[in-house]
Amino acid sequence: MALMPDPTAPLHSVQYALRVLEAIARHSGGVTTIQIARETGLPAARLAHLLPMLRREDYVQRTGDGGYVTGDALVLLGSGGDRSAALRHKLQRSLTELRDSLGAAVYLSRYIDGEVRITQVADGPRTPRVNEWVDFRSAAHASAVGKCLLTQLDHDDRRDHLSRHRAARLTSRTITSEKVLLSTLERQPATVPVLDLQEYAVGTVCAAVPVSAGSAVGCLALSLPLAHAHRLRQAAETLNRRAAPLMLSLAL
């Protein structure tokens, strides 16, 4: 199941969005689209995509005369001590919206102190989360989440991780050869979702995409029961396109 790179990679969208937010923040009384384009150097077509996304996320608001000002969400995320709680709330809301639109359980994960950690999940009765029958920290070689995080490390850090967590066979599809696994991770394009086709658990398929901010390594993932495997490609591509708002939240 080949997945093609998205030409509008989330990382680029985030970089453009930050430029737009910086331009808007310089004008407390509001700024027009024309002025934003002039200050950021972004074409109108790019702004036509970015500004509606920033409005949906409440990072910018429209003024009565059609200009743009900083939105409440951006103010809240910059409010010192309240930022951590505000960020977690905003991320959870984004995960819940993704869960509902994709019809899949959605996960946010980080690579922290050399370990895979699932930090937030949005699931439900119709979108159950993966049964963690083997600790995710020990299954990076088999899960979409783990492989996606490992692809963002350098070669030495990948080898270090695999030396601490040996690649055990979890299903008949699990890659257990360190050489094959490292080669697979090396060849994984950054803009293409990482897949798990029953490598971690029989009856479950997953996809994950990077959502890194600065030096932090993270990923956004989804899981589907095998009966819905025919939806994985489209869901993974949607996940990739929708990763930008979460990356932006983490970057602010």
C-alpha positions as CSV (number, residue, x, y, z in Angstrom):
1,M,0.0,0.0,0.0
2,A,2.1,2.9,-1.3
3,L,1.4,6.4,0.0
4,M,2.5,9.4,-2.0
5,P,4.1,12.4,-0.3
6,D,1.8,15.4,0.3
7,P,3.3,18.4,-1.6
8,T,2.0,20.7,1.1
9,A,3.9,19.1,3.9
10,P,2.6,20.0,7.4
11,L,6.0,21.4,8.4
12,H,6.0,23.9,5.6
13,S,2.4,24.9,6.4
14,V,3.5,25.5,10.0
15,Q,6.4,27.7,9.0
16,Y,4.2,29.8,6.8
17,A,1.5,30.0,9.5
18,L,4.1,31.3,12.0
19,R,5.1,34.0,9.5
20,V,1.4,35.0,9.1
21,L,0.8,35.1,12.9
22,E,3.9,37.3,13.4
23,A,2.7,39.7,10.7
24,I,-0.8,40.0,12.3
25,A,0.7,40.4,15.8
26,R,2.5,43.5,14.6
27,H,-0.8,45.2,13.9
28,S,-2.9,45.4,17.0
29,G,-5.6,47.3,15.2
30,G,-5.9,44.8,12.4
31,V,-4.2,44.1,9.1
32,T,-5.5,43.3,5.6
33,T,-4.7,40.2,3.5
34,I,-2.8,42.4,1.1
35,Q,-0.6,43.8,3.8
36,I,-0.1,40.2,5.2
37,A,1.0,39.1,1.8
38,R,3.4,42.0,1.5
39,E,5.0,41.4,4.9
40,T,5.3,37.7,4.6
41,G,6.0,37.3,0.9
42,L,3.4,34.6,0.7
43,P,1.2,34.4,-2.4
44,A,-2.6,35.0,-2.2
45,A,-3.2,31.3,-3.0
46,R,-1.2,30.2,0.1
47,L,-3.0,32.8,2.3
48,A,-6.3,31.6,1.0
49,H,-5.5,28.2,2.6
50,L,-3.7,29.4,5.8
51,L,-6.1,32.1,7.0
52,P,-9.2,30.0,7.1
53,M,-7.2,27.3,9.1
54,L,-6.0,29.9,11.5
55,R,-9.5,31.2,12.0
56,R,-10.8,27.7,12.6
57,E,-8.2,27.2,15.3
58,D,-9.0,30.7,16.8
59,Y,-5.5,31.9,16.3
60,V,-6.8,34.9,14.3
61,Q,-10.1,36.7,14.1
62,R,-11.7,38.9,11.4
63,T,-12.4,42.5,12.2
64,G,-15.5,44.3,11.0
65,D,-13.7,45.8,8.0
66,G,-12.4,42.5,6.9
67,G,-8.9,42.7,8.4
68,Y,-7.3,40.2,10.8
69,V,-6.3,40.5,14.5
70,T,-4.8,38.0,17.0
71,G,-7.3,35.4,18.2
72,D,-8.1,34.3,21.7
73,A,-6.4,30.9,21.4
74,L,-3.1,32.5,20.5
75,V,-3.4,34.8,23.5
76,L,-4.2,31.9,25.8
77,L,-1.3,29.8,24.6
78,G,1.0,32.7,25.4
79,S,-0.4,33.4,28.9
80,G,2.5,32.0,31.0
81,G,1.4,29.6,33.7
82,D,-1.9,28.7,32.0
83,R,-0.1,27.6,28.8
84,S,0.4,24.0,29.7
85,A,-3.3,23.4,30.5
86,A,-4.5,25.5,27.6
87,L,-2.2,23.6,25.2
88,R,-3.4,20.2,26.5
89,H,-7.0,21.3,26.2
90,K,-6.5,22.6,22.6
91,L,-4.7,19.4,21.5
92,Q,-7.4,17.2,23.0
93,R,-10.0,19.1,21.2
94,S,-8.1,18.8,17.9
95,L,-7.7,15.0,18.5
96,T,-11.4,14.6,19.2
97,E,-12.3,16.5,16.0
98,L,-9.9,14.2,14.0
99,R,-11.4,11.1,15.7
100,D,-14.9,12.1,14.6
101,S,-13.9,13.1,11.0
102,L,-11.7,10.1,10.4
103,G,-13.9,7.5,12.3
104,A,-10.7,6.2,14.0
105,A,-9.0,6.4,17.3
106,V,-6.3,9.1,17.3
107,Y,-3.1,9.4,19.3
108,L,-0.5,12.0,20.1
109,S,2.9,10.6,21.0
110,R,6.3,11.9,22.1
111,Y,9.8,10.5,22.3
112,I,10.8,11.5,25.8
113,D,14.1,10.5,27.6
114,G,14.7,7.7,25.1
115,E,11.2,6.2,25.4
116,V,8.0,6.1,23.3
117,R,5.1,7.8,25.3
118,I,1.5,8.1,24.2
119,T,0.6,11.5,25.7
120,Q,-3.0,12.0,24.6
121,V,-5.7,9.8,23.0
122,A,-9.1,10.4,21.5
123,D,-11.2,7.3,21.3
124,G,-14.8,6.2,21.8
125,P,-17.2,3.3,21.7
126,R,-17.1,3.3,17.9
127,T,-13.4,4.1,17.7
128,P,-11.7,1.9,20.3
129,R,-8.1,2.5,21.0
130,V,-5.5,-0.3,20.3
131,N,-5.3,-2.9,23.1
132,E,-1.9,-2.3,24.5
133,W,-1.1,-6.0,24.9
134,V,2.6,-5.2,24.8
135,D,4.0,-2.0,26.4
136,F,4.3,0.6,23.6
137,R,7.8,1.5,25.0
138,S,8.9,-2.0,24.1
139,A,7.2,-2.2,20.7
140,A,8.6,0.8,18.7
141,H,9.8,-1.6,16.1
142,A,6.3,-2.9,15.4
143,S,3.9,0.1,15.9
144,A,3.3,3.0,13.5
145,V,3.8,5.4,16.4
146,G,7.1,3.9,17.4
147,K,8.5,3.6,13.8
148,C,7.4,7.2,13.1
149,L,9.2,8.5,16.2
150,L,12.3,6.4,15.3
151,T,12.5,7.8,11.8
152,Q,13.0,11.3,13.3
153,L,16.1,10.2,15.3
154,D,19.6,9.9,13.9
155,H,21.1,6.5,13.1
156,D,23.0,6.3,16.4
157,D,19.9,7.1,18.5
158,R,17.9,4.5,16.6
159,R,20.5,1.8,17.3
160,D,20.6,2.9,21.0
161,H,16.9,2.5,21.2
162,L,16.9,-0.9,19.6
163,S,19.8,-2.1,21.9
164,R,17.6,-1.3,24.9
165,H,14.4,-2.7,23.3
166,R,15.1,-5.8,21.2
167,A,12.8,-6.3,18.3
168,A,10.6,-9.2,19.5
169,R,8.2,-10.9,17.1
170,L,4.7,-9.8,18.1
171,T,2.8,-11.1,15.0
172,S,3.8,-13.0,11.8
173,R,4.3,-9.5,10.1
174,T,6.7,-8.0,12.7
175,I,10.1,-7.0,11.4
176,T,12.6,-8.5,13.9
177,S,15.9,-8.1,12.0
178,E,17.6,-4.9,13.2
179,K,19.4,-4.5,9.9
180,V,16.1,-4.7,7.9
181,L,14.3,-2.4,10.4
182,L,17.1,0.2,10.3
183,S,17.1,0.1,6.5
184,T,13.3,0.5,6.4
185,L,13.5,3.5,8.8
186,E,16.3,5.1,6.7
187,R,14.2,4.9,3.5
188,Q,11.0,6.3,5.0
189,P,10.2,9.7,3.4
190,A,9.5,12.4,6.0
191,T,6.2,13.4,4.3
192,V,4.7,9.9,3.9
193,P,2.7,8.3,6.7
194,V,4.3,5.4,8.5
195,L,2.1,2.3,8.5
196,D,1.6,-0.7,10.8
197,L,-0.3,-3.5,8.9
198,Q,-0.9,-5.9,11.8
199,E,2.8,-5.7,12.9
200,Y,1.9,-4.8,16.5
201,A,-1.4,-6.6,16.9
202,V,-3.4,-9.0,14.7
203,G,-6.7,-7.4,13.6
204,T,-5.4,-3.8,13.8
205,V,-3.9,-1.4,11.2
206,C,-2.3,2.0,12.0
207,A,-0.7,5.0,10.5
208,A,1.4,7.8,11.9
209,V,2.9,11.2,10.8
210,P,5.5,13.4,12.4
211,V,4.3,16.4,14.5
212,S,7.6,17.8,15.7
213,A,8.3,21.2,17.1
214,G,11.8,22.4,17.6
215,S,14.0,19.7,19.0
216,A,11.0,17.7,20.3
217,V,10.1,14.5,18.5
218,G,6.5,13.6,18.2
219,C,3.8,12.0,16.0
220,L,0.1,11.9,15.3
221,A,-1.4,8.5,14.7
222,L,-4.6,6.6,14.1
223,S,-5.8,3.0,14.4
224,L,-8.5,1.1,12.6
225,P,-9.8,-2.5,13.0
226,L,-8.7,-4.8,10.2
227,A,-12.3,-4.8,8.8
228,H,-11.7,-1.1,8.0
229,A,-8.3,-1.5,6.4
230,H,-9.7,-0.3,3.1
231,R,-10.0,3.1,4.7
232,L,-6.4,3.3,5.9
233,R,-4.9,5.0,2.9
234,Q,-7.4,7.8,2.7
235,A,-7.4,8.3,6.5
236,A,-3.6,8.4,6.6
237,E,-3.5,11.0,3.9
238,T,-6.1,13.1,5.7
239,L,-4.2,12.7,8.9
240,N,-1.1,14.0,7.2
241,R,-2.9,17.1,5.8
242,R,-4.6,17.8,9.2
243,A,-1.3,17.6,11.2
244,A,-0.4,21.2,10.6
245,P,-2.7,22.7,13.3
246,L,-1.4,20.4,16.0
247,M,2.2,21.1,15.0
248,L,1.4,24.8,15.1
249,S,0.0,24.5,18.6
250,L,3.2,22.8,19.8
251,A,5.4,25.3,18.1
252,L,3.8,28.4,19.6
